[in-house]
Amino acid sequence: MLKTQAIELLGGTAKSAAAAIGVTSQAISGWPDQLTPALRDRVQAALYRQKQQRTKARKTKEAAHG
């Protein structure tokens, strides 16, 4: 995975990507263009967490309108 792809998937900016992963935007700027397996795993984990949060929010909203 490329750094640009990861940033796009995590919100489109280094700041949003950093927030999703729990690091600073400076850390994102230090990433290599081709992500290492460890960084790819962190991106995938952040995407999974985002999906879980959206699913939970949707279920909560549906229950409230029940």
N, CA, C and O atoms as a Maestro MAE file, in Angstrom:
{
 s_m_m2io_version
 :::
 2.0.0
}

f_m_ct {
 s_m_title
 :::
 protein
 m_atom[264] {
  # First column is atom index #
  i_m_mmod_type
  r_m_x_coord
  r_m_y_coord
  r_m_z_coord
  i_m_residue_number
  s_m_chain_name
  s_m_pdb_residue_name
  s_m_pdb_atom_name
  i_m_atomic_number
  :::
  1 25 0.850 -1.170 0.000 1 A "MET " " N  " 7
  2 3 0.000 0.000 0.000 1 A "MET " " CA " 6
  3 2 0.894 1.231 0.000 1 A "MET " " C  " 6
  4 15 1.918 1.282 0.681 1 A "MET " " O  " 8
  5 25 0.480 2.214 -0.779 2 A "LEU " " N  " 7
  6 3 1.220 3.464 -0.830 2 A "LEU " " CA " 6
  7 2 0.745 4.414 0.268 2 A "LEU " " C  " 6
  8 15 -0.399 4.349 0.717 2 A "LEU " " O  " 8
  9 25 1.641 5.286 0.685 3 A "LYS " " N  " 7
  10 3 1.303 6.282 1.709 3 A "LYS " " CA " 6
  11 2 0.119 7.127 1.260 3 A "LYS " " C  " 6
  12 15 -0.780 7.402 2.055 3 A "LYS " " O  " 8
  13 25 0.107 7.539 0.011 4 A "THR " " N  " 7
  14 3 -0.994 8.375 -0.483 4 A "THR " " CA " 6
  15 2 -2.326 7.638 -0.424 4 A "THR " " C  " 6
  16 15 -3.356 8.244 -0.129 4 A "THR " " O  " 8
  17 25 -2.316 6.335 -0.702 5 A "GLN " " N  " 7
  18 3 -3.542 5.540 -0.608 5 A "GLN " " CA " 6
  19 2 -4.024 5.473 0.836 5 A "GLN " " C  " 6
  20 15 -5.214 5.627 1.108 5 A "GLN " " O  " 8
  21 25 -3.105 5.245 1.747 6 A "ALA " " N  " 7
  22 3 -3.461 5.147 3.163 6 A "ALA " " CA " 6
  23 2 -4.066 6.451 3.661 6 A "ALA " " C  " 6
  24 15 -5.077 6.443 4.364 6 A "ALA " " O  " 8
  25 25 -3.455 7.562 3.299 7 A "ILE " " N  " 7
  26 3 -3.965 8.868 3.731 7 A "ILE " " CA " 6
  27 2 -5.362 9.092 3.172 7 A "ILE " " C  " 6
  28 15 -6.250 9.560 3.885 7 A "ILE " " O  " 8
  29 25 -5.561 8.763 1.909 8 A "GLU " " N  " 7
  30 3 -6.877 8.936 1.284 8 A "GLU " " CA " 6
  31 2 -7.927 8.078 1.989 8 A "GLU " " C  " 6
  32 15 -9.034 8.548 2.253 8 A "GLU " " O  " 8
  33 25 -7.593 6.837 2.292 9 A "LEU " " N  " 7
  34 3 -8.532 5.943 2.969 9 A "LEU " " CA " 6
  35 2 -8.877 6.416 4.379 9 A "LEU " " C  " 6
  36 15 -9.977 6.170 4.873 9 A "LEU " " O  " 8
  37 25 -7.932 7.094 5.018 10 A "LEU " " N  " 7
  38 3 -8.126 7.516 6.408 10 A "LEU " " CA " 6
  39 2 -8.587 8.964 6.534 10 A "LEU " " C  " 6
  40 15 -8.381 9.592 7.573 10 A "LEU " " O  " 8
  41 25 -9.203 9.494 5.495 11 A "GLY " " N  " 7
  42 3 -9.788 10.818 5.616 11 A "GLY " " CA " 6
  43 2 -9.270 11.858 4.658 11 A "GLY " " C  " 6
  44 15 -9.830 12.951 4.585 11 A "GLY " " O  " 8
  45 25 -8.224 11.559 3.923 12 A "GLY " " N  " 7
  46 3 -7.757 12.463 2.889 12 A "GLY " " CA " 6
  47 2 -6.662 13.437 3.270 12 A "GLY " " C  " 6
  48 15 -6.068 14.067 2.395 12 A "GLY " " O  " 8
  49 25 -6.382 13.575 4.557 13 A "THR " " N  " 7
  50 3 -5.304 14.469 4.985 13 A "THR " " CA " 6
  51 2 -4.397 13.737 5.962 13 A "THR " " C  " 6
  52 15 -4.799 12.762 6.596 13 A "THR " " O  " 8
  53 25 -3.173 14.222 6.072 14 A "ALA " " N  " 7
  54 3 -2.245 13.625 7.040 14 A "ALA " " CA " 6
  55 2 -2.791 13.782 8.455 14 A "ALA " " C  " 6
  56 15 -2.616 12.899 9.294 14 A "ALA " " O  " 8
  57 25 -3.450 14.906 8.717 15 A "LYS " " N  " 7
  58 3 -4.010 15.149 10.047 15 A "LYS " " CA " 6
  59 2 -5.110 14.135 10.375 15 A "LYS " " C  " 6
  60 15 -5.133 13.589 11.477 15 A "LYS " " O  " 8
  61 25 -6.012 13.882 9.440 16 A "SER " " N  " 7
  62 3 -7.083 12.922 9.701 16 A "SER " " CA " 6
  63 2 -6.539 11.495 9.792 16 A "SER " " C  " 6
  64 15 -7.014 10.699 10.601 16 A "SER " " O  " 8
  65 25 -5.555 11.176 8.971 17 A "ALA " " N  " 7
  66 3 -4.935 9.852 9.039 17 A "ALA " " CA " 6
  67 2 -4.243 9.655 10.379 17 A "ALA " " C  " 6
  68 15 -4.343 8.592 10.992 17 A "ALA " " O  " 8
  69 25 -3.544 10.682 10.824 18 A "ALA " " N  " 7
  70 3 -2.847 10.604 12.110 18 A "ALA " " CA " 6
  71 2 -3.838 10.413 13.252 18 A "ALA " " C  " 6
  72 15 -3.599 9.614 14.158 18 A "ALA " " O  " 8
  73 25 -4.940 11.140 13.210 19 A "ALA " " N  " 7
  74 3 -5.951 11.008 14.263 19 A "ALA " " CA " 6
  75 2 -6.539 9.601 14.277 19 A "ALA " " C  " 6
  76 15 -6.783 9.041 15.346 19 A "ALA " " O  " 8
  77 25 -6.767 9.032 13.110 20 A "ALA " " N  " 7
  78 3 -7.342 7.690 13.020 20 A "ALA " " CA " 6
  79 2 -6.409 6.627 13.582 20 A "ALA " " C  " 6
  80 15 -6.859 5.636 14.157 20 A "ALA " " O  " 8
  81 25 -5.121 6.837 13.412 21 A "ILE " " N  " 7
  82 3 -4.141 5.845 13.857 21 A "ILE " " CA " 6
  83 2 -3.635 6.125 15.267 21 A "ILE " " C  " 6
  84 15 -3.166 5.220 15.957 21 A "ILE " " O  " 8
  85 25 -3.733 7.374 15.688 22 A "GLY " " N  " 7
  86 3 -3.269 7.722 17.025 22 A "GLY " " CA " 6
  87 2 -1.823 8.166 17.066 22 A "GLY " " C  " 6
  88 15 -1.117 7.929 18.046 22 A "GLY " " O  " 8
  89 25 -1.384 8.817 15.991 23 A "VAL " " N  " 7
  90 3 -0.028 9.363 15.939 23 A "VAL " " CA " 6
  91 2 -0.119 10.828 15.527 23 A "VAL " " C  " 6
  92 15 -1.212 11.346 15.296 23 A "VAL " " O  " 8
  93 25 1.019 11.489 15.436 24 A "THR " " N  " 7
  94 3 1.029 12.882 14.992 24 A "THR " " CA " 6
  95 2 1.115 12.936 13.468 24 A "THR " " C  " 6
  96 15 1.531 11.973 12.823 24 A "THR " " O  " 8
  97 25 0.720 14.067 12.907 25 A "SER " " N  " 7
  98 3 0.837 14.220 11.452 25 A "SER " " CA " 6
  99 2 2.303 14.217 11.029 25 A "SER " " C  " 6
  100 15 2.620 13.869 9.891 25 A "SER " " O  " 8
  101 25 3.196 14.600 11.935 26 A "GLN " " N  " 7
  102 3 4.627 14.534 11.630 26 A "GLN " " CA " 6
  103 2 5.065 13.081 11.436 26 A "GLN " " C  " 6
  104 15 5.922 12.790 10.601 26 A "GLN " " O  " 8
  105 25 4.473 12.176 12.210 27 A "ALA " " N  " 7
  106 3 4.803 10.761 12.046 27 A "ALA " " CA " 6
  107 2 4.358 10.266 10.672 27 A "ALA " " C  " 6
  108 15 5.064 9.493 10.025 27 A "ALA " " O  " 8
  109 25 3.194 10.714 10.235 28 A "ILE " " N  " 7
  110 3 2.701 10.329 8.911 28 A "ILE " " CA " 6
  111 2 3.649 10.839 7.829 28 A "ILE " " C  " 6
  112 15 3.943 10.124 6.870 28 A "ILE " " O  " 8
  113 25 4.123 12.066 7.981 29 A "SER " " N  " 7
  114 3 5.021 12.621 6.961 29 A "SER " " CA " 6
  115 2 6.336 11.854 6.896 29 A "SER " " C  " 6
  116 15 7.028 11.903 5.879 29 A "SER " " O  " 8
  117 25 6.689 11.152 7.958 30 A "GLY " " N  " 7
  118 3 7.907 10.360 7.974 30 A "GLY " " CA " 6
  119 2 7.748 8.962 7.403 30 A "GLY " " C  " 6
  120 15 8.727 8.228 7.274 30 A "GLY " " O  " 8
  121 25 6.517 8.586 7.060 31 A "TRP " " N  " 7
  122 3 6.295 7.268 6.474 31 A "TRP " " CA " 6
  123 2 6.980 7.161 5.114 31 A "TRP " " C  " 6
  124 15 7.076 8.150 4.388 31 A "TRP " " O  " 8
  125 25 7.454 5.968 4.768 32 A "PRO " " N  " 7
  126 3 7.996 5.770 3.418 32 A "PRO " " CA " 6
  127 2 6.853 5.758 2.397 32 A "PRO " " C  " 6
  128 15 5.701 5.517 2.760 32 A "PRO " " O  " 8
  129 25 7.164 6.014 1.134 33 A "ASP " " N  " 7
  130 3 6.121 6.006 0.096 33 A "ASP " " CA " 6
  131 2 5.433 4.648 0.004 33 A "ASP " " C  " 6
  132 15 4.216 4.579 -0.168 33 A "ASP " " O  " 8
  133 25 6.200 3.576 0.115 34 A "GLN " " N  " 7
  134 3 5.641 2.223 0.144 34 A "GLN " " CA " 6
  135 2 5.605 1.780 1.604 34 A "GLN " " C  " 6
  136 15 6.651 1.609 2.230 34 A "GLN " " O  " 8
  137 25 4.402 1.594 2.147 35 A "LEU " " N  " 7
  138 3 4.285 1.284 3.570 35 A "LEU " " CA " 6
  139 2 4.848 -0.090 3.894 35 A "LEU " " C  " 6
  140 15 4.749 -1.027 3.102 35 A "LEU " " O  " 8
  141 25 5.437 -0.183 5.070 36 A "THR " " N  " 7
  142 3 5.930 -1.462 5.577 36 A "THR " " CA " 6
  143 2 4.729 -2.302 6.014 36 A "THR " " C  " 6
  144 15 3.639 -1.762 6.200 36 A "THR " " O  " 8
  145 25 4.912 -3.601 6.179 37 A "PRO " " N  " 7
  146 3 3.801 -4.430 6.646 37 A "PRO " " CA " 6
  147 2 3.222 -3.948 7.986 37 A "PRO " " C  " 6
  148 15 2.009 -4.008 8.187 37 A "PRO " " O  " 8
  149 25 4.059 -3.482 8.882 38 A "ALA " " N  " 7
  150 3 3.571 -3.009 10.185 38 A "ALA " " CA " 6
  151 2 2.693 -1.767 10.024 38 A "ALA " " C  " 6
  152 15 1.657 -1.653 10.678 38 A "ALA " " O  " 8
  153 25 3.098 -0.846 9.167 39 A "LEU " " N  " 7
  154 3 2.291 0.354 8.936 39 A "LEU " " CA " 6
  155 2 0.992 0.005 8.219 39 A "LEU " " C  " 6
  156 15 -0.061 0.560 8.532 39 A "LEU " " O  " 8
  157 25 1.065 -0.913 7.257 40 A "ARG " " N  " 7
  158 3 -0.153 -1.368 6.574 40 A "ARG " " CA " 6
  159 2 -1.135 -1.949 7.576 40 A "ARG " " C  " 6
  160 15 -2.336 -1.693 7.493 40 A "ARG " " O  " 8
  161 25 -0.628 -2.731 8.522 41 A "ASP " " N  " 7
  162 3 -1.491 -3.315 9.550 41 A "ASP " " CA " 6
  163 2 -2.161 -2.235 10.388 41 A "ASP " " C  " 6
  164 15 -3.337 -2.357 10.730 41 A "ASP " " O  " 8
  165 25 -1.429 -1.185 10.718 42 A "ARG " " N  " 7
  166 3 -2.007 -0.087 11.510 42 A "ARG " " CA " 6
  167 2 -3.100 0.631 10.733 42 A "ARG " " C  " 6
  168 15 -4.129 1.001 11.297 42 A "ARG " " O  " 8
  169 25 -2.876 0.826 9.443 43 A "VAL " " N  " 7
  170 3 -3.888 1.467 8.597 43 A "VAL " " CA " 6
  171 2 -5.135 0.586 8.533 43 A "VAL " " C  " 6
  172 15 -6.252 1.076 8.701 43 A "VAL " " O  " 8
  173 25 -4.948 -0.698 8.294 44 A "GLN " " N  " 7
  174 3 -6.083 -1.610 8.208 44 A "GLN " " CA " 6
  175 2 -6.842 -1.679 9.527 44 A "GLN " " C  " 6
  176 15 -8.071 -1.749 9.527 44 A "GLN " " O  " 8
  177 25 -6.135 -1.661 10.638 45 A "ALA " " N  " 7
  178 3 -6.794 -1.675 11.946 45 A "ALA " " CA " 6
  179 2 -7.607 -0.403 12.156 45 A "ALA " " C  " 6
  180 15 -8.716 -0.456 12.689 45 A "ALA " " O  " 8
  181 25 -7.070 0.728 11.744 46 A "ALA " " N  " 7
  182 3 -7.798 1.995 11.877 46 A "ALA " " CA " 6
  183 2 -9.043 1.989 11.001 46 A "ALA " " C  " 6
  184 15 -10.093 2.474 11.420 46 A "ALA " " O  " 8
  185 25 -8.941 1.451 9.796 47 A "LEU " " N  " 7
  186 3 -10.106 1.355 8.915 47 A "LEU " " CA " 6
  187 2 -11.171 0.456 9.523 47 A "LEU " " C  " 6
  188 15 -12.362 0.760 9.444 47 A "LEU " " O  " 8
  189 25 -10.755 -0.637 10.124 48 A "TYR " " N  " 7
  190 3 -11.689 -1.549 10.784 48 A "TYR " " CA " 6
  191 2 -12.404 -0.842 11.936 48 A "TYR " " C  " 6
  192 15 -13.620 -0.964 12.087 48 A "TYR " " O  " 8
  193 25 -11.646 -0.106 12.743 49 A "ARG " " N  " 7
  194 3 -12.259 0.622 13.863 49 A "ARG " " CA " 6
  195 2 -13.259 1.656 13.361 49 A "ARG " " C  " 6
  196 15 -14.333 1.816 13.940 49 A "ARG " " O  " 8
  197 25 -12.907 2.359 12.284 50 A "GLN " " N  " 7
  198 3 -13.823 3.353 11.721 50 A "GLN " " CA " 6
  199 2 -15.115 2.691 11.250 50 A "GLN " " C  " 6
  200 15 -16.205 3.216 11.474 50 A "GLN " " O  " 8
  201 25 -14.990 1.546 10.603 51 A "LYS " " N  " 7
  202 3 -16.177 0.832 10.124 51 A "LYS " " CA " 6
  203 2 -17.040 0.384 11.298 51 A "LYS " " C  " 6
  204 15 -18.265 0.496 11.249 51 A "LYS " " O  " 8
  205 25 -16.405 -0.122 12.350 52 A "GLN " " N  " 7
  206 3 -17.157 -0.561 13.526 52 A "GLN " " CA " 6
  207 2 -17.898 0.606 14.162 52 A "GLN " " C  " 6
  208 15 -19.047 0.453 14.576 52 A "GLN " " O  " 8
  209 25 -17.264 1.763 14.245 53 A "GLN " " N  " 7
  210 3 -17.894 2.941 14.837 53 A "GLN " " CA " 6
  211 2 -19.083 3.398 14.001 53 A "GLN " " C  " 6
  212 15 -20.121 3.762 14.553 53 A "GLN " " O  " 8
  213 25 -18.943 3.384 12.670 54 A "ARG " " N  " 7
  214 3 -20.059 3.780 11.799 54 A "ARG " " CA " 6
  215 2 -21.225 2.811 11.951 54 A "ARG " " C  " 6
  216 15 -22.381 3.231 12.009 54 A "ARG " " O  " 8
  217 25 -20.924 1.516 12.016 55 A "THR " " N  " 7
  218 3 -21.965 0.507 12.166 55 A "THR " " CA " 6
  219 2 -22.686 0.682 13.495 55 A "THR " " C  " 6
  220 15 -23.914 0.610 13.552 55 A "THR " " O  " 8
  221 25 -21.931 0.911 14.559 56 A "LYS " " N  " 7
  222 3 -22.525 1.099 15.882 56 A "LYS " " CA " 6
  223 2 -23.393 2.353 15.907 56 A "LYS " " C  " 6
  224 15 -24.489 2.337 16.468 56 A "LYS " " O  " 8
  225 25 -22.916 3.434 15.306 57 A "ALA " " N  " 7
  226 3 -23.682 4.681 15.273 57 A "ALA " " CA " 6
  227 2 -24.971 4.495 14.481 57 A "ALA " " C  " 6
  228 15 -26.016 5.013 14.874 57 A "ALA " " O  " 8
  229 25 -24.910 3.773 13.385 58 A "ARG " " N  " 7
  230 3 -26.091 3.529 12.565 58 A "ARG " " CA " 6
  231 2 -27.118 2.710 13.344 58 A "ARG " " C  " 6
  232 15 -28.312 3.008 13.298 58 A "ARG " " O  " 8
  233 25 -26.663 1.679 14.059 59 A "LYS " " N  " 7
  234 3 -27.578 0.849 14.841 59 A "LYS " " CA " 6
  235 2 -28.212 1.653 15.961 59 A "LYS " " C  " 6
  236 15 -29.401 1.497 16.241 59 A "LYS " " O  " 8
  237 25 -27.432 2.512 16.604 60 A "THR " " N  " 7
  238 3 -27.956 3.357 17.675 60 A "THR " " CA " 6
  239 2 -29.009 4.309 17.121 60 A "THR " " C  " 6
  240 15 -30.049 4.519 17.744 60 A "THR " " O  " 8
  241 25 -28.742 4.878 15.964 61 A "LYS " " N  " 7
  242 3 -29.683 5.809 15.332 61 A "LYS " " CA " 6
  243 2 -30.973 5.085 14.955 61 A "LYS " " C  " 6
  244 15 -32.064 5.618 15.156 61 A "LYS " " O  " 8
  245 25 -30.855 3.871 14.410 62 A "GLU " " N  " 7
  246 3 -32.035 3.095 14.040 62 A "GLU " " CA " 6
  247 2 -32.855 2.737 15.271 62 A "GLU " " C  " 6
  248 15 -34.085 2.782 15.225 62 A "GLU " " O  " 8
  249 25 -32.200 2.383 16.366 63 A "ALA " " N  " 7
  250 3 -32.906 2.029 17.593 63 A "ALA " " CA " 6
  251 2 -33.638 3.235 18.163 63 A "ALA " " C  " 6
  252 15 -34.732 3.095 18.710 63 A "ALA " " O  " 8
  253 25 -33.052 4.410 18.041 64 A "ALA " " N  " 7
  254 3 -33.674 5.622 18.564 64 A "ALA " " CA " 6
  255 2 -34.926 5.986 17.777 64 A "ALA " " C  " 6
  256 15 -35.865 6.565 18.323 64 A "ALA " " O  " 8
  257 25 -34.935 5.645 16.494 65 A "HIS " " N  " 7
  258 3 -36.096 5.964 15.664 65 A "HIS " " CA " 6
  259 2 -37.075 4.808 15.581 65 A "HIS " " C  " 6
  260 15 -38.142 4.924 14.978 65 A "HIS " " O  " 8
  261 25 -36.705 3.696 16.191 66 A "GLY " " N  " 7
  262 3 -37.369 2.446 16.266 66 A "GLY " " CA " 6
  263 2 -38.684 2.243 15.805 66 A "GLY " " C  " 6
  264 15 -39.206 1.132 15.898 66 A "GLY " " O  " 8
  :::
 }
 m_bond[263] {
  # First column is bond index #
  i_m_from
  i_m_to
  i_m_order
  :::
  1 1 2 1
  2 2 3 1
  3 3 4 2
  4 3 5 1
  5 5 6 1
  6 6 7 1
  7 7 8 2
  8 7 9 1
  9 9 10 1
  10 10 11 1
  11 11 12 2
  12 11 13 1
  13 13 14 1
  14 14 15 1
  15 15 16 2
  16 15 17 1
  17 17 18 1
  18 18 19 1
  19 19 20 2
  20 19 21 1
  21 21 22 1
  22 22 23 1
  23 23 24 2
  24 23 25 1
  25 25 26 1
  26 26 27 1
  27 27 28 2
  28 27 29 1
  29 29 30 1
  30 30 31 1
  31 31 32 2
  32 31 33 1
  33 33 34 1
  34 34 35 1
  35 35 36 2
  36 35 37 1
  37 37 38 1
  38 38 39 1
  39 39 40 2
  40 39 41 1
  41 41 42 1
  42 42 43 1
  43 43 44 2
  44 43 45 1
  45 45 46 1
  46 46 47 1
  47 47 48 2
  48 47 49 1
  49 49 50 1
  50 50 51 1
  51 51 52 2
  52 51 53 1
  53 53 54 1
  54 54 55 1
  55 55 56 2
  56 55 57 1
  57 57 58 1
  58 58 59 1
  59 59 60 2
  60 59 61 1
  61 61 62 1
  62 62 63 1
  63 63 64 2
  64 63 65 1
  65 65 66 1
  66 66 67 1
  67 67 68 2
  68 67 69 1
  69 69 70 1
  70 70 71 1
  71 71 72 2
  72 71 73 1
  73 73 74 1
  74 74 75 1
  75 75 76 2
  76 75 77 1
  77 77 78 1
  78 78 79 1
  79 79 80 2
  80 79 81 1
  81 81 82 1
  82 82 83 1
  83 83 84 2
  84 83 85 1
  85 85 86 1
  86 86 87 1
  87 87 88 2
  88 87 89 1
  89 89 90 1
  90 90 91 1
  91 91 92 2
  92 91 93 1
  93 93 94 1
  94 94 95 1
  95 95 96 2
  96 95 97 1
  97 97 98 1
  98 98 99 1
  99 99 100 2
  100 99 101 1
  101 101 102 1
  102 102 103 1
  103 103 104 2
  104 103 105 1
  105 105 106 1
  106 106 107 1
  107 107 108 2
  108 107 109 1
  109 109 110 1
  110 110 111 1
  111 111 112 2
  112 111 113 1
  113 113 114 1
  114 114 115 1
  115 115 116 2
  116 115 117 1
  117 117 118 1
  118 118 119 1
  119 119 120 2
  120 119 121 1
  121 121 122 1
  122 122 123 1
  123 123 124 2
  124 123 125 1
  125 125 126 1
  126 126 127 1
  127 127 128 2
  128 127 129 1
  129 129 130 1
  130 130 131 1
  131 131 132 2
  132 131 133 1
  133 133 134 1
  134 134 135 1
  135 135 136 2
  136 135 137 1
  137 137 138 1
  138 138 139 1
  139 139 140 2
  140 139 141 1
  141 141 142 1
  142 142 143 1
  143 143 144 2
  144 143 145 1
  145 145 146 1
  146 146 147 1
  147 147 148 2
  148 147 149 1
  149 149 150 1
  150 150 151 1
  151 151 152 2
  152 151 153 1
  153 153 154 1
  154 154 155 1
  155 155 156 2
  156 155 157 1
  157 157 158 1
  158 158 159 1
  159 159 160 2
  160 159 161 1
  161 161 162 1
  162 162 163 1
  163 163 164 2
  164 163 165 1
  165 165 166 1
  166 166 167 1
  167 167 168 2
  168 167 169 1
  169 169 170 1
  170 170 171 1
  171 171 172 2
  172 171 173 1
  173 173 174 1
  174 174 175 1
  175 175 176 2
  176 175 177 1
  177 177 178 1
  178 178 179 1
  179 179 180 2
  180 179 181 1
  181 181 182 1
  182 182 183 1
  183 183 184 2
  184 183 185 1
  185 185 186 1
  186 186 187 1
  187 187 188 2
  188 187 189 1
  189 189 190 1
  190 190 191 1
  191 191 192 2
  192 191 193 1
  193 193 194 1
  194 194 195 1
  195 195 196 2
  196 195 197 1
  197 197 198 1
  198 198 199 1
  199 199 200 2
  200 199 201 1
  201 201 202 1
  202 202 203 1
  203 203 204 2
  204 203 205 1
  205 205 206 1
  206 206 207 1
  207 207 208 2
  208 207 209 1
  209 209 210 1
  210 210 211 1
  211 211 212 2
  212 211 213 1
  213 213 214 1
  214 214 215 1
  215 215 216 2
  216 215 217 1
  217 217 218 1
  218 218 219 1
  219 219 220 2
  220 219 221 1
  221 221 222 1
  222 222 223 1
  223 223 224 2
  224 223 225 1
  225 225 226 1
  226 226 227 1
  227 227 228 2
  228 227 229 1
  229 229 230 1
  230 230 231 1
  231 231 232 2
  232 231 233 1
  233 233 234 1
  234 234 235 1
  235 235 236 2
  236 235 237 1
  237 237 238 1
  238 238 239 1
  239 239 240 2
  240 239 241 1
  241 241 242 1
  242 242 243 1
  243 243 244 2
  244 243 245 1
  245 245 246 1
  246 246 247 1
  247 247 248 2
  248 247 249 1
  249 249 250 1
  250 250 251 1
  251 251 252 2
  252 251 253 1
  253 253 254 1
  254 254 255 1
  255 255 256 2
  256 255 257 1
  257 257 258 1
  258 258 259 1
  259 259 260 2
  260 259 261 1
  261 261 262 1
  262 262 263 1
  263 263 264 2
  :::
 }
}
